[in-house]
Amino acid sequence: MDVVLETPQRAAHIGPVRKLKAYVALTKPRVIELLLVTTAPVMFLAAQGVPNLWLVLATLVGGSLSAGSANAFNCYIDRDIDRVMNRTKKRPLVTGELTDREALAFAWITGIVSVLWLGLLVNWLAAGLSAAAILFYVFIYTLLLKRRTPQNIVWGGAAGCMPVLIGWAAVTGSLSWAPVILFGIVFLWTPPHYWPLSMKYRADYQSVNVPMLAVVRGRTVVGLQVVLYAWATVACSLLLIPVAPMGMLYSVVAVVSGAWFIYESHRLYSTAIRHGVVRPMRVFHSSITYLTLVFLAVGIDPLLPF
């Protein structure tokens, strides 16, 4: 109760620069960066070359606003557990840099602006996909799944796959099998990316009764699931080669980086079953590198003659 009463008072007395930084933090900019990594390269693939750069810029701005809105809603809804977990204790609704009302208004405004921005400057298919991503992340993941099932991140992660479809729709005005496969890559990649993080912060999630897989099952089970999803992710990435079709660069990157991602996943599982000291963040960081390499290859491959 004391925290709730102090929040608006503290928020009213911070300077404009600090307030601006608080709003930026509310959007979870590091998450947005990862989403943009999957958006721009897809636009190059959809155009089979260099797309209109103004279109790319408009799509990235609209996508950033959309993701920022979803993340702001998430911070608002989860503010009760964020105040308990050590991992989230510096978020602006916990520190009192923003009031609950400011955060909710910001989430609504950025969400509406993102849809209008994409609709008017890109196309309405991209705008509709953006709106669907916000609604899915807020209602399906945050409100329905997160606190009820250990499969929360599996199905809730679908919202993080939407930028791939948005990028493709921005260029072509339609969808096809290639963006569906790209969607599948990100969808299957999300669990082996996030579950190692939940292993590290298992005590945090346990303290607020969020049933992440690492909380309800042992680390051996989590390690095995990471391995299975890593294999599925790499297999899905190889499907793009005949469908897109992709050239030599993408093929080599998908195979080599995929083999490395699978190796790191097996290493985590092997350590877990031997009851050694697991280092889940090694897989977490390698998963980010893997996805970045694959999507960079997606964007560069259409520019090459082979």
Phi, psi and omega per residue, in radians:
M1 nan -0.696 -3.137
D2 -1.068 -0.678 -3.112
V3 -1.125 -0.743 -3.119
V4 -1.089 -0.686 -3.116
L5 -1.268 -0.564 -3.099
E6 -1.359 -0.464 -2.991
T7 -0.967 -0.950 -3.112
P8 -1.126 -0.557 -3.130
Q9 -1.181 -0.783 3.127
R10 -1.160 -0.715 -3.107
A11 -1.094 -0.543 -3.093
A12 -1.293 -0.298 -3.034
H13 -1.933 0.207 3.081
I14 -1.675 2.687 -3.075
G15 -1.280 2.921 -3.093
P16 -1.119 -0.618 -3.141
V17 -1.167 -0.785 3.124
R18 -1.156 -0.629 3.103
K19 -1.122 -0.752 3.118
L20 -1.071 -0.760 3.112
K21 -1.086 -0.602 3.119
A22 -1.151 -0.720 3.110
Y23 -1.130 -0.701 3.104
V24 -1.098 -0.768 3.130
A25 -1.081 -0.559 3.138
L26 -1.089 -0.485 -3.108
T27 -1.449 -0.113 -3.076
K28 0.962 1.199 -3.024
P29 -1.023 -0.509 3.140
R30 -1.199 -0.561 3.064
V31 -1.201 -0.723 3.141
I32 -1.082 -0.710 3.116
E33 -0.965 -0.773 -3.125
L34 -1.158 -0.651 3.119
L35 -1.159 -0.656 3.141
L36 -1.192 -0.525 3.104
V37 -1.085 -0.509 3.136
T38 -1.596 -0.210 -3.079
T39 -1.532 -0.970 -3.049
A40 -1.048 -0.826 -3.130
P41 -1.060 -0.607 3.128
V42 -1.094 -0.589 3.133
M43 -1.166 -0.607 3.079
F44 -1.185 -0.711 3.113
L45 -1.149 -0.751 -3.137
A46 -1.086 -0.613 -3.134
A47 -1.479 -0.172 -3.047
Q48 0.934 0.695 -3.135
G49 2.809 -2.620 -3.133
V50 -1.523 2.056 3.115
P51 -1.354 3.028 3.033
N52 -1.036 2.078 -3.027
L53 -1.193 -0.500 3.045
W54 -1.171 -0.620 3.073
L55 -1.147 -0.719 3.098
V56 -1.060 -0.816 -3.130
L57 -1.078 -0.794 -3.134
A58 -1.089 -0.675 -3.139
T59 -1.198 -0.729 -3.140
L60 -1.172 -0.683 3.097
V61 -1.136 -0.837 3.123
G62 -1.082 -0.707 3.101
G63 -1.141 -0.656 3.102
S64 -1.128 -0.737 3.105
L65 -1.116 -0.715 3.136
S66 -1.099 -0.866 3.131
A67 -1.125 -0.680 3.105
G68 -1.084 -0.681 3.101
S69 -1.109 -0.841 -3.140
A70 -1.060 -0.734 3.141
N71 -1.194 -0.616 3.105
A72 -1.164 -0.747 3.055
F73 -1.032 -0.730 3.133
N74 -1.064 -0.775 3.114
C75 -1.104 -0.663 3.132
Y76 -1.165 -0.804 -3.101
I77 -1.201 -0.657 -3.073
D78 -1.640 0.276 -3.066
R79 -1.103 -0.464 3.128
D80 -1.187 -0.778 -3.141
I81 -1.416 -0.451 3.082
D82 -1.091 -0.513 -3.138
R83 -1.295 -0.242 -3.109
V84 -1.746 -0.683 -3.045
M85 -1.367 2.405 3.116
N86 -1.134 -0.595 -3.077
R87 -1.130 -0.453 -3.036
T88 -2.009 0.227 -3.030
K89 -1.213 -0.212 3.137
K90 -1.766 0.109 3.099
R91 -1.200 2.578 -2.960
P92 -1.068 -0.468 3.090
L93 -1.370 -0.325 3.081
V94 -1.481 -0.742 -3.119
T95 -1.311 -0.313 -3.121
G96 1.559 0.171 3.117
E97 -1.249 -0.408 3.052
L98 -2.275 2.551 3.039
T99 -1.490 2.852 3.098
D100 -1.030 -0.709 -3.125
R101 -1.134 -0.727 3.119
E102 -1.088 -0.751 -3.121
A103 -1.139 -0.757 -3.121
L104 -1.170 -0.725 3.109
A105 -1.101 -0.735 3.132
F106 -1.086 -0.739 -3.134
A107 -1.081 -0.796 3.136
W108 -1.130 -0.804 -3.081
I109 -1.120 -0.827 -3.122
T110 -1.144 -0.614 3.115
G111 -1.132 -0.825 3.131
I112 -1.126 -0.778 3.132
V113 -1.071 -0.698 -3.112
S114 -1.091 -0.741 -3.132
V115 -1.176 -0.783 3.123
L116 -1.138 -0.710 3.126
W117 -1.029 -0.894 -3.123
L118 -1.162 -0.677 -3.136
G119 -1.129 -0.740 -3.064
L120 -1.465 -0.557 -3.057
L121 -1.829 -0.307 -3.136
V122 -2.041 -1.575 2.975
N123 -2.879 2.901 -3.018
W124 -1.368 -0.323 3.024
L125 -1.173 -0.806 3.090
A126 -1.069 -0.697 3.125
A127 -1.119 -0.731 3.130
G128 -1.130 -0.696 3.093
L129 -1.137 -0.646 3.101
S130 -1.111 -0.800 3.113
A131 -1.088 -0.708 3.122
A132 -1.098 -0.671 3.139
A133 -1.117 -0.767 3.120
I134 -1.088 -0.853 -3.109
L135 -1.087 -0.733 -3.135
F136 -1.122 -0.789 -3.109
Y137 -1.135 -0.695 -3.096
V138 -1.316 -0.933 -2.995
F139 -1.487 -0.759 -3.080
I140 -1.391 -0.894 -3.096
Y141 -1.359 -1.072 -2.986
T142 -1.185 -0.823 -3.060
L143 -1.497 -0.659 -3.018
L144 -1.662 -0.831 -2.950
L145 -1.663 -0.690 -2.907
K146 -0.950 -0.754 -3.056
R147 -1.727 0.163 -3.044
R148 -2.092 -0.468 -3.020
T149 -2.528 2.513 3.071
P150 -1.220 -0.164 3.070
Q151 -1.545 0.201 -3.068
N152 -0.935 -0.832 -3.033
I153 -1.302 -0.408 3.141
V154 -1.141 -0.973 -3.100
W155 -1.456 -0.625 3.107
G156 -1.146 -0.438 3.139
G157 -1.157 -0.201 3.129
A158 -1.042 -0.517 3.120
A159 -1.099 -0.616 3.131
G160 -1.283 -0.170 3.106
C161 -1.561 -0.257 -3.037
M162 -1.097 -0.570 3.110
P163 -0.978 -0.517 3.092
V164 -1.107 -0.801 3.124
L165 -1.189 -0.669 3.137
I166 -1.098 -0.766 3.128
G167 -1.083 -0.732 3.135
W168 -1.180 -0.802 -3.132
A169 -1.093 -0.571 -3.141
A170 -1.077 -0.637 -3.090
V171 -1.502 -0.767 -2.989
T172 -1.748 -0.360 -3.067
G173 1.287 0.209 -3.127
S174 -2.672 3.133 3.074
L175 -2.211 2.717 3.124
S176 -2.588 -2.975 -3.083
W177 -1.186 -0.567 -3.127
A178 -1.033 -0.902 3.100
P179 -1.142 -0.470 3.078
V180 -1.142 -0.729 3.091
I181 -1.145 -0.717 3.091
L182 -1.088 -0.702 3.035
F183 -1.004 -0.773 -3.131
G184 -1.102 -0.633 3.112
I185 -1.045 -0.876 -3.119
V186 -1.173 -0.674 -3.137
F187 -1.065 -0.829 -3.117
L188 -1.296 -0.459 3.136
W189 -1.288 -0.497 -3.022
T190 -1.030 -0.842 3.136
P191 -1.056 -0.847 3.132
P192 -1.228 -0.216 3.022
H193 -1.439 -0.779 -2.998
Y194 -1.554 -0.598 -3.100
W195 -1.062 -0.658 3.031
P196 -1.054 -0.632 3.087
L197 -1.119 -0.706 3.133
S198 -1.191 -0.436 3.043
M199 -1.162 -0.757 3.140
K200 -1.122 -0.705 -3.084
Y201 -1.825 0.568 -3.108
R202 -0.976 -0.780 -3.120
A203 -1.098 -0.629 3.105
D204 -1.070 -0.901 -3.119
Y205 -1.144 -0.623 3.123
Q206 -1.144 -0.624 -3.095
S207 -1.168 -0.375 -3.124
V208 -2.016 0.209 3.071
N209 1.061 0.610 3.012
V210 -1.605 2.041 -2.975
P211 -1.412 0.993 3.025
M212 -1.049 2.678 -3.077
L213 -0.971 -0.642 -3.142
A214 -1.177 -0.344 3.132
V215 -1.469 -0.771 -3.030
V216 -1.570 -0.316 3.117
R217 -2.253 2.829 -3.119
G218 -1.281 2.944 -3.077
R219 -1.192 -0.420 3.084
T220 -1.130 -0.761 3.111
V221 -1.121 -0.750 3.118
V222 -1.078 -0.779 3.135
G223 -1.055 -0.719 3.116
L224 -1.133 -0.741 3.117
Q225 -1.117 -0.649 3.092
V226 -1.083 -0.755 3.118
V227 -1.077 -0.836 -3.099
L228 -1.086 -0.761 -3.141
Y229 -1.247 -0.558 3.087
A230 -1.121 -0.775 3.084
W231 -1.059 -0.768 -3.134
A232 -1.112 -0.666 3.127
T233 -1.088 -0.836 -3.117
V234 -1.143 -0.717 3.104
A235 -1.053 -0.729 3.124
C236 -1.129 -0.679 3.138
S237 -1.102 -0.550 -3.139
L238 -1.312 -0.403 3.087
L239 -1.113 -0.447 -3.110
L240 -1.181 -0.450 -3.046
I241 -1.041 -0.884 3.119
P242 -1.407 -0.388 -3.040
V243 -1.432 -0.709 -2.992
A244 -1.176 -0.818 -0.235
P245 -1.478 2.778 -3.101
M246 -1.841 2.733 -3.112
G247 -1.660 -2.849 -3.043
M248 -1.124 -0.742 -3.081
L249 -1.030 -0.933 -3.128
Y250 -1.059 -0.739 -3.099
S251 -1.036 -0.799 -3.129
V252 -1.165 -0.800 -3.129
V253 -1.095 -0.756 -3.132
A254 -1.075 -0.719 -3.119
V255 -1.260 -0.865 -3.049
V256 -1.206 -0.870 -3.137
S257 -1.177 -0.583 3.092
G258 -1.133 -0.725 3.108
A259 -1.084 -0.681 3.110
W260 -1.160 -0.760 3.114
F261 -1.057 -0.771 3.116
I262 -1.130 -0.709 3.114
Y263 -1.042 -0.813 3.141
E264 -1.106 -0.631 3.122
S265 -1.161 -0.773 3.099
H266 -1.115 -0.616 3.127
R267 -1.104 -0.724 3.094
L268 -1.093 -0.823 -3.120
Y269 -1.115 -0.753 3.141
S270 -1.061 -0.734 3.111
T271 -1.139 -0.668 -3.120
A272 -1.142 -0.774 -3.100
I273 -1.280 -0.373 3.074
R274 -1.586 0.061 3.116
H275 1.032 0.611 3.077
G276 -1.522 -3.015 3.125
V277 -1.477 1.874 -3.093
V278 -1.384 2.568 3.087
R279 -2.152 1.334 -3.053
P280 -1.090 -0.501 -3.100
M281 -1.202 -0.328 3.064
R282 -1.130 -0.743 3.095
V283 -1.231 -0.680 3.123
F284 -0.991 -0.864 -3.114
H285 -1.248 -0.638 3.122
S286 -1.171 -0.552 3.108
S287 -1.143 -0.657 3.103
I288 -1.143 -0.775 3.115
T289 -1.083 -0.746 3.137
Y290 -1.030 -0.901 -3.090
L291 -1.103 -0.673 3.118
T292 -1.091 -0.785 3.133
L293 -1.106 -0.778 -3.122
V294 -1.081 -0.778 -3.080
F295 -1.359 -0.472 2.983
L296 -1.105 -0.702 3.096
A297 -1.144 -0.625 3.075
V298 -1.023 -0.727 -3.093
G299 -1.367 -0.587 -3.072
I300 -1.462 -0.606 -3.050
D301 -0.930 -0.748 3.139
P302 -1.164 -0.268 -3.117
L303 -1.493 -0.200 -3.067
L304 -1.698 2.668 -3.107
P305 -1.421 -0.029 -3.064
F306 -2.292 nan nan
